[in-house]
Amino acid sequence: MKELVEFIARSLVDSPDQVKVRSFRRRSEQVLELRVAPEDTGRVIGKGGQVASAIRAVLKAAAAKQGNRNISLKIR
């Protein structure tokens, strides 16, 4: 899942070398934390959060296919 988020984020931003994804567990949930350069934050979030919602939807679909229902994405 981490690689999927990295791939999508690097495709969207101007500084792909600054994309970092950290994975950790919080209770029964897997959390992916995405960090990008400050000037690229708007590109990853999108107008009204539409891009972020789309990334989350793809992530949840991929996780469900692997049998993992509890996953979330935090963008910082």
C-alpha positions in Angstrom: 0.0 0.0 0.0 2.9 2.3 0.8 4.3 1.9 -2.7 0.9 2.7 -4.2 0.6 6.0 -2.4 4.2 6.9 -3.2 3.6 6.2 -6.9 0.4 8.3 -7.0 1.9 11.2 -5.1 5.1 11.3 -7.1 3.0 11.4 -10.3 1.2 14.5 -9.0 3.9 16.7 -7.5 6.7 18.9 -8.9 9.3 17.6 -6.3 8.9 13.8 -6.4 12.2 13.4 -4.4 10.5 15.0 -1.4 7.6 12.5 -1.2 7.8 10.4 1.9 5.3 7.8 3.1 5.4 6.4 6.6 3.3 3.3 7.6 2.3 2.5 11.1 -0.5 0.8 13.1 -2.9 2.5 15.4 -5.0 0.0 17.2 -6.5 -2.2 14.5 -6.0 0.3 11.8 -3.1 0.7 9.4 -2.2 4.4 8.9 -0.2 5.8 6.0 1.2 9.3 6.5 2.1 11.2 3.3 4.5 14.1 3.4 5.3 16.3 0.4 7.1 19.6 -0.2 5.0 22.5 1.2 4.5 23.9 -2.3 3.1 20.6 -3.5 0.6 20.1 -0.7 -2.2 21.8 -2.7 -1.6 19.4 -5.7 -2.0 16.4 -3.5 -5.1 17.7 -1.7 -6.7 19.3 -4.7 -9.6 21.7 -5.0 -12.1 20.9 -2.2 -10.1 17.8 -1.3 -11.1 16.0 -4.5 -7.6 14.6 -5.2 -7.1 13.5 -1.6 -10.5 11.8 -1.7 -9.6 10.0 -4.9 -6.3 8.8 -3.5 -8.1 7.5 -0.4 -10.7 5.7 -2.6 -8.0 3.9 -4.6 -6.1 3.0 -1.4 -9.2 1.6 0.2 -10.1 -0.4 -2.9 -6.6 -1.9 -3.1 -6.6 -2.7 0.6 -10.0 -4.3 0.4 -8.7 -6.5 -2.5 -5.9 -7.7 -0.2 -8.4 -8.3 2.7 -7.4 -5.2 4.7 -10.5 -3.1 5.5 -9.0 -0.7 8.1 -6.6 1.7 6.4 -6.4 5.5 6.4 -4.3 8.2 4.7 -3.0 11.3 6.5 -1.6 14.1 4.4 0.9 16.4 6.0 
